[in-house]
Amino acid sequence: MAYDEGLAERIRERLGTDPRIAEKRMFGGIAFLFQGNMAVGVTGDDLMVRVGPDATDAALARPGARIFDMTGRPMRGWVVIAGEAVAEDDALSAWVEDGHAFAASLPPK
C-alpha cells in the first residue's frame, strides 16, 4: 500500500531536523520515531498517532479520529486520523505535537 508522501513531507516540516527523529517504513507506510519510539506515521492517506492509553478516549473525540486497528485487534493508545481531518496545518500540527510528546515521555530504545 502506498502512502501519502505529501502528508509525510508536512510531518517532516513539523518535526524539523532533530537528530533523535528517524523515519522507518512500517504498516505499509512510513513512521516517524523519536529516540526509537513511534510518534506518528502515515498509512495510505491517513495519519497514525501514538497518544498513549490514558489519552485514547480524548483523542477519539476529536474530528476524524478512530481507533488504530490493522489486524482486527484494536490498539489502545494509538489512533488513526482521516487525511481530510488534517488537511489544515493547525490540525496536523496539533496531532504531530501530541504524538511527539507521548514518544518523548518514553525511555529511549
N, C-alpha and C positions, 0 to 999 in steps of 0.2 A: 504494500500500500504506500503510495506516495504521500508526502506531507506538504503543507502549505509553506513554501520557502519564504514567501513574503512575511508571513506571521513569525517564522523563525528569525528573520532579519530584524523585525521590530523588537523581538525579545532581546536579541544581541545588543541593539542600541540602548535598551534599558539597563542591561547588566554591565555594559561598559567593558573595560579591558582588565578587570580584576583577574589576576593570575590564578586565583583559587576557583574560578569558574572553568568548567570543562564541558565539552559537548560530547555526547555519545549517542550512537544510533540505538534506539530501543523501541519496543512496542510498534514496530513498523513505521516509526517516525524518528524524531530527534529529541533528546532530553538534555537539559542543562543542569549540571550538578555543581553544588557548592561544597568544596572540600570532600568530594566523593559522595555526597548525599543529594539525591534528586530534589530539585526545587520546582521546576516547571518543564514542560515539554510540548511538542506538537505532534498530534496524530491526525492524519487527514487534514481537515480544515479546522480542527478543534484544538483548544488549549487544555493541557493537563496541568493540574496544580496540586502540589502536596501541601495540605494545610494542617495536618495533624488531627488525631482523633477528637480532641477537645473542640476543635473549630469546624468540624464537619457540618453540623446542623446549621450553623450560621452561614457557612459558605453555600449550602444547598438552598438557602432562602434568597440568594442573590440571583439576578436575571441570568438566564441561560445555563445555570449550573445543574449538573446531575451527578449522581454517584459514579465513580470510576468502576467499570465492570467490563473487562475484556474477555474474561474466561468463564463467566457465569457465576463468579464468586465476587460479590461487591467488596471493594476495599475501603474500609472506613479510614478516613484521614486523607483520602485522595478524591478529587473532583475533576470532572471534565466540563469545560465551558464551551458552549456552541460558538463557532467562529464569528457569527454575526453579533454576539454579545460583547466581543472585544474589538469590534471594528473601530470604536472610538479610542483614541490614545489614552485618555484618562482611565477608562475601564481596564485596558490591558495593563497599564502601569500599576494599578491597584492590585491586580491578581499577581503580577510578577513580584511585587513587593511582598505580598503575603507568602508566596512560595519561597522566596529567598529568605525571609525572616524565619520561617519554620526550619528550613535546611540549616541555617546558621545557628539555630538553637541546639542542633545535634552535635555529638562529638565527631571530629573528622574521621574519615575512613582511610 
